[in-house]
Amino acid sequence: MKNIKPDWFLIDNEQEYENALARYQEIKYALPNSNDYKEKLLLAHLISEFEDKTSELPNVDPIEMIKIRMEDFGYKSIDLANEYGDKGTISKVLNYKQALSLTMVRKFSKLLHIPADALISEYELR
């Protein structure tokens, strides 16, 4: 039986947003060049647009912002390490032992749908 996929339009309300997030989670590991991958890219864009329109970014430091968005998307530190390529560095960054690099800002901004300028503000290392 063929899997019927919804037609996606601009997200106008919370229910459509929740549906889009749920579908994104189902296909987030889709293979490049597949229809699911193309749908994932579209959903990421639609979700991001809705969030930009409706969300006020919390007034927290960049690391807390990353942690909040990881929770929103159901990501673990290993997902960030897979994106960045170094589990040890990710651990240090999430524990305030090392600052975010420009490469991390770029990658995490895209992965977690956080504006890059929200990730470049200063914060205390511990």
Secondary structure, DSSP 8 states (H G I E B T S, - for coil): ------------SHHHHHHHHHHHHHHTT--TTSHHHHHHHHHHHHHHHHHHHH----S--HHHHHHHHHHHHT--HHHHHHHHS-HHHHHHHHTTSS---HHHHHHHHHHHT--HHHHSS-----
